[in-house]
């Protein structure tokens, strides 16, 4: 294309964008109340966003030669080519046009992917949203609105002067749209849960009675409130939390099963291994 044709094409594109903008402006209605506007969400935004695509099973295997285990969230979107997500002891089929959100500290890998693979991956930190329930994450179909939001998010991430705040807000909207009405894998920020999560991180072997004492809440009231608000018993959450952290120590720090058992507060490696297999569905040696 010569320079004159380039300017013509650019001016045509600008004119079309201007016209679309004018039409959108003309469609606006007058506010009924000039002090009652759209409020932004006070929810904590995702942070440290990474986005990439995998186009073959070999690339998926390279991404995760062994199943991954880390403290970041992972959004996987199957744009083309179905496959299988291995999540802890579960095998989950991911059809084309569907998305899955993987919480932190979940052992995950991929298999049985079709040749024409196009899977979008977004990984991010979201510490205020560690889920209370470690049940299997739900698969959600991509509606047209989610596709539009996802496209805007990708464009923002590819922009040379990318705004992390805008990108994070767009990603949050994708997540909220897809998982707002299902068995929610995301928990909104909650003061009680934040405090319990912090105690679990600092004291992996902490008991329910110790949590209640440090929070200044009666044990019976704390148990009842936690189950009511998060749909899982506090004892189960504490147990799974320390076992998943122990799995991370074995995988990332190279701790032996014996040392991981000691750090997690178990009396011996055998007891630890039994609890590990029963609760997580795989053995410590397989991490």
C-alpha positions as CSV (number, residue, x, y, z in Angstrom):
1,X,0.0,0.0,0.0
2,X,1.5,3.4,-1.0
3,X,1.4,6.3,1.4
4,X,-1.6,8.0,-0.1
5,X,-3.7,4.8,0.1
6,X,-2.5,4.4,3.7
7,X,-3.7,7.9,4.6
8,X,-7.0,7.3,2.8
9,X,-7.6,4.0,4.7
10,X,-6.7,5.7,8.0
11,X,-9.0,8.6,7.4
12,X,-11.8,6.3,6.5
13,X,-11.3,4.3,9.7
14,X,-11.2,7.6,11.8
15,X,-14.4,8.8,10.1
16,X,-16.1,5.5,10.8
17,X,-15.0,5.6,14.5
18,X,-16.1,9.2,14.8
19,X,-19.5,8.4,13.3
20,X,-20.0,5.4,15.7
21,X,-19.0,7.7,18.6
22,X,-21.5,10.3,17.5
23,X,-24.3,7.8,17.2
24,X,-23.5,6.4,20.6
25,X,-23.5,9.9,22.2
26,X,-26.8,10.7,20.5
27,X,-28.3,7.5,22.1
28,X,-27.6,8.7,25.6
29,X,-30.6,9.7,27.8
30,X,-30.6,12.4,30.4
31,X,-30.0,11.4,34.0
32,X,-33.0,11.5,36.3
33,X,-30.7,12.3,39.2
34,X,-27.5,14.2,38.7
35,X,-26.0,12.9,42.0
36,X,-26.9,9.2,41.5
37,X,-24.4,7.7,39.1
38,X,-22.8,4.3,38.4
39,X,-20.7,3.2,41.4
40,X,-17.5,1.4,41.0
41,X,-17.0,-1.9,42.8
42,X,-15.1,-1.8,46.0
43,X,-13.9,-5.3,45.4
44,X,-10.2,-6.0,45.3
45,X,-8.9,-6.2,41.7
46,X,-6.8,-9.0,40.4
47,X,-3.1,-8.1,40.2
48,X,0.1,-9.1,38.4
49,X,-1.7,-10.2,35.3
50,X,-0.1,-12.5,32.7
51,X,-1.8,-13.5,29.4
52,X,-0.7,-16.1,26.9
53,X,-2.1,-18.7,24.4
54,X,-1.3,-22.4,23.9
55,X,-1.9,-23.9,20.5
56,X,-0.9,-27.5,20.9
57,X,-0.9,-30.4,23.4
58,X,3.0,-30.1,23.3
59,X,2.8,-26.5,24.4
60,X,0.4,-27.5,27.2
61,X,2.8,-30.3,28.2
62,X,5.7,-27.8,28.1
63,X,3.6,-25.4,30.2
64,X,3.1,-28.1,32.8
65,X,5.4,-31.1,32.3
66,X,4.2,-32.2,35.7
67,X,0.9,-31.0,37.1
68,X,1.3,-27.4,38.4
69,X,0.8,-26.3,41.9
70,X,1.2,-22.6,42.9
71,X,-0.5,-19.7,44.6
72,X,-1.9,-17.9,41.6
73,X,-5.3,-18.0,40.0
74,X,-5.6,-19.4,36.5
75,X,-8.4,-18.6,34.0
76,X,-8.4,-21.0,31.1
77,X,-10.6,-20.3,28.0
78,X,-11.0,-23.0,25.3
79,X,-11.5,-20.9,22.1
80,X,-11.0,-23.9,19.9
81,X,-10.0,-27.5,20.5
82,X,-11.5,-29.4,23.4
83,X,-9.4,-31.0,26.1
84,X,-9.3,-32.3,29.6
85,X,-8.2,-30.5,32.8
86,X,-6.8,-32.8,35.5
87,X,-7.7,-30.9,38.8
88,X,-6.5,-32.8,41.9
89,X,-8.3,-36.1,41.6
90,X,-10.9,-34.9,39.1
91,X,-10.8,-35.1,35.3
92,X,-12.8,-32.3,33.8
93,X,-13.7,-32.0,30.1
94,X,-13.3,-28.5,28.8
95,X,-15.5,-28.1,25.6
96,X,-14.9,-25.4,23.0
97,X,-16.3,-22.1,24.0
98,X,-16.1,-22.7,27.7
99,X,-13.9,-21.3,30.5
100,X,-12.7,-22.6,33.9
101,X,-11.3,-20.7,36.8
102,X,-8.7,-22.6,38.9
103,X,-8.1,-21.3,42.4
104,X,-4.7,-21.3,44.0
105,X,-3.1,-24.4,45.5
106,X,-4.9,-26.8,43.2
107,X,-2.8,-29.4,41.5
108,X,-3.6,-29.1,37.8
109,X,-2.5,-30.4,34.4
110,X,-3.9,-30.9,30.9
111,X,-4.3,-33.9,28.6
112,X,-6.4,-35.2,25.6
113,X,-6.3,-31.9,23.7
114,X,-7.5,-31.7,20.1
115,X,-5.0,-30.7,17.4
116,X,-6.6,-27.3,16.6
117,X,-6.0,-26.0,20.0
118,X,-6.4,-22.4,21.0
119,X,-6.5,-22.0,24.7
120,X,-6.2,-18.6,26.4
121,X,-4.5,-18.5,29.8
122,X,-4.7,-15.7,32.2
123,X,-2.8,-16.1,35.5
124,X,-3.0,-13.5,38.3
125,X,-2.7,-12.8,42.1
126,X,-5.9,-12.3,44.0
127,X,-5.1,-12.7,47.7
128,X,-8.3,-11.4,49.1
129,X,-10.3,-14.0,47.2
130,X,-8.8,-17.3,48.4
131,X,-11.9,-19.6,48.2
132,X,-13.2,-21.3,51.4
133,X,-14.5,-24.3,49.5
134,X,-12.0,-26.4,47.6
135,X,-14.7,-28.3,45.7
136,X,-14.3,-28.8,41.9
137,X,-14.4,-25.5,40.0
138,X,-17.4,-25.2,37.6
139,X,-17.0,-24.9,33.8
140,X,-18.9,-22.0,32.3
141,X,-19.9,-21.4,28.6
142,X,-18.8,-18.1,27.1
143,X,-21.8,-15.9,26.3
144,X,-21.6,-13.1,23.8
145,X,-21.1,-10.5,26.5
146,X,-18.3,-12.4,28.0
147,X,-16.6,-12.7,24.6
148,X,-16.8,-8.9,24.1
149,X,-15.4,-8.3,27.6
150,X,-12.6,-10.8,26.9
151,X,-11.8,-9.1,23.6
152,X,-11.5,-5.7,25.4
153,X,-9.3,-7.2,28.0
154,X,-6.9,-8.8,25.5
155,X,-6.7,-5.5,23.6
156,X,-5.9,-3.6,26.8
157,X,-3.2,-6.2,27.7
158,X,-1.6,-5.8,24.2
159,X,-1.6,-2.0,24.2
160,X,1.9,-0.6,24.4
161,X,1.0,1.6,27.3
162,X,-1.2,-1.0,29.1
163,X,-3.1,0.2,32.1
164,X,-3.0,-2.5,34.8
165,X,-6.0,-1.0,36.6
166,X,-8.2,-1.0,33.4
167,X,-7.1,-4.5,32.5
168,X,-7.7,-5.8,36.0
169,X,-11.2,-4.3,36.1
170,X,-12.0,-5.9,32.7
171,X,-10.8,-9.3,33.9
172,X,-12.9,-8.9,37.1
173,X,-16.0,-8.2,35.0
174,X,-15.4,-11.3,32.9
175,X,-15.1,-13.4,36.1
176,X,-18.1,-11.9,37.7
177,X,-20.2,-12.3,34.6
178,X,-19.3,-16.0,34.2
179,X,-19.4,-17.1,37.8
180,X,-21.9,-14.7,39.4
181,X,-24.9,-17.1,39.4
182,X,-23.3,-20.6,39.5
183,X,-21.6,-22.4,42.4
184,X,-19.3,-19.5,42.9
185,X,-15.6,-20.4,42.9
186,X,-14.8,-16.9,44.1
187,X,-15.5,-15.4,47.5
188,X,-15.9,-11.7,48.0
189,X,-13.7,-10.0,50.5
190,X,-14.8,-10.9,54.0
191,X,-13.2,-9.7,57.2
192,X,-13.7,-13.0,59.1
193,X,-12.4,-15.0,56.2
194,X,-9.4,-12.7,55.8
195,X,-8.4,-13.1,59.4
196,X,-8.8,-16.9,59.3
197,X,-6.8,-17.1,56.0
198,X,-4.0,-15.1,57.6
199,X,-3.9,-17.4,60.6
200,X,-3.8,-20.4,58.4
201,X,-0.9,-18.9,56.4
202,X,1.1,-18.0,59.5
203,X,0.2,-21.2,61.5
204,X,-0.5,-24.1,59.1
205,X,-1.3,-26.5,61.9
206,X,-3.7,-24.2,63.8
207,X,-6.8,-25.8,65.3
208,X,-10.4,-24.6,65.4
209,X,-10.1,-23.9,69.1
210,X,-6.9,-21.8,68.6
211,X,-8.6,-19.9,65.8
212,X,-11.6,-19.1,68.0
213,X,-9.3,-18.0,70.8
214,X,-7.2,-15.7,68.7
215,X,-10.2,-14.2,67.1
216,X,-12.0,-13.7,70.5
217,X,-15.0,-15.7,69.3
218,X,-16.6,-18.7,71.0
219,X,-15.7,-22.0,69.1
220,X,-19.4,-23.0,68.7
221,X,-20.4,-19.6,67.3
222,X,-17.3,-19.5,65.0
223,X,-18.1,-23.0,63.6
224,X,-21.7,-22.2,63.0
225,X,-21.0,-18.8,61.4
226,X,-18.3,-20.2,59.1
227,X,-20.4,-23.0,57.8
228,X,-23.4,-20.7,57.3
229,X,-21.4,-18.1,55.4
230,X,-19.0,-20.4,53.3
231,X,-20.9,-23.7,53.1
232,X,-18.0,-25.8,54.5
233,X,-17.0,-26.7,58.0
234,X,-14.2,-24.7,59.5
235,X,-12.4,-27.9,60.5
236,X,-12.4,-29.1,56.9
237,X,-11.2,-25.8,55.6
238,X,-8.3,-25.7,58.1
239,X,-7.4,-29.3,57.2
240,X,-7.4,-28.8,53.5
241,X,-5.6,-25.5,53.7
242,X,-2.6,-26.9,55.6
243,X,-2.4,-30.0,53.4
244,X,-2.4,-27.9,50.2
245,X,0.3,-25.7,51.6
246,X,2.3,-28.8,52.5
247,X,1.9,-29.9,48.9
248,X,3.4,-26.6,47.8
249,X,6.3,-27.0,50.2
250,X,7.1,-30.5,48.8
251,X,6.7,-29.3,45.2
252,X,8.3,-25.8,45.3
253,X,10.8,-26.0,48.3
254,X,11.8,-29.6,47.9
255,X,10.8,-30.6,51.4
256,X,10.7,-34.3,52.3
257,X,7.4,-35.8,53.3
258,X,8.7,-36.0,56.9
259,X,9.7,-32.3,57.0
260,X,6.4,-31.3,55.4
261,X,4.5,-33.3,58.0
262,X,6.4,-31.7,60.8
263,X,5.9,-28.1,59.5
264,X,2.2,-28.9,59.0
265,X,1.8,-30.0,62.6
266,X,1.3,-33.8,62.0
267,X,2.9,-36.3,64.5
268,X,4.5,-38.4,61.9
269,X,4.9,-38.9,58.1
270,X,2.5,-41.8,58.0
271,X,-0.4,-39.9,59.6
272,X,0.3,-37.0,57.3
273,X,0.4,-39.2,54.2
274,X,-3.0,-40.8,55.1
275,X,-4.6,-37.4,55.7
276,X,-3.1,-36.0,52.5
277,X,-4.3,-38.9,50.3
278,X,-7.8,-38.9,51.9
279,X,-8.4,-35.2,51.6
280,X,-6.6,-34.3,48.3
281,X,-7.0,-37.5,46.4
282,X,-3.3,-38.0,45.6
283,X,-0.2,-39.0,47.6
284,X,2.5,-36.6,48.8
285,X,5.1,-38.5,46.8
286,X,3.2,-37.8,43.5
287,X,3.3,-34.0,43.9
